[in-house]
Amino acid sequence: MENKYQNSAKVFKAFCDENRLILLEMLQTGEKCACDLLENINIGQSTLSHHMKILCESGIVKSRRDGKWTYYSFSETGVDYAKQLLDALTISSKKNMNRKCCE
């Protein structure tokens, strides 16, 4: 059973690699087949699979199989969760700005 920190860590892990950021940018225009992703990034198929596994485990990306190909797209629920995580960090920072140390 995963806790909220493990789920949050998966989201941040998804964002902490240059290739995954490139892949996320490619998915902004809609669903893409793995073969289309491979044509536009300088990595091998096994490396793509590794990155897509991390993105799918984070919940930000979802996949579907059609024959021998896998298609990837954004998960609306996962993207919303990632936005909430970042919003929570921003809100927490603003709350503590007015607090004086050691009062």
BELTA-V966167 format. One record per helix or strand of 2 or more residues. SS is the DSSP state (H for helix, E for strand). FROM is the first residue (numbers start at 0). TO is the last residue. Records with the same first field share a line. If there is no record, write none. Layout:
SS: FROM-TO, FROM-TO
This chain:
H: 3-14, 17-26, 33-38, 44-57, 75-97
E: 31-32, 60-65, 68-73
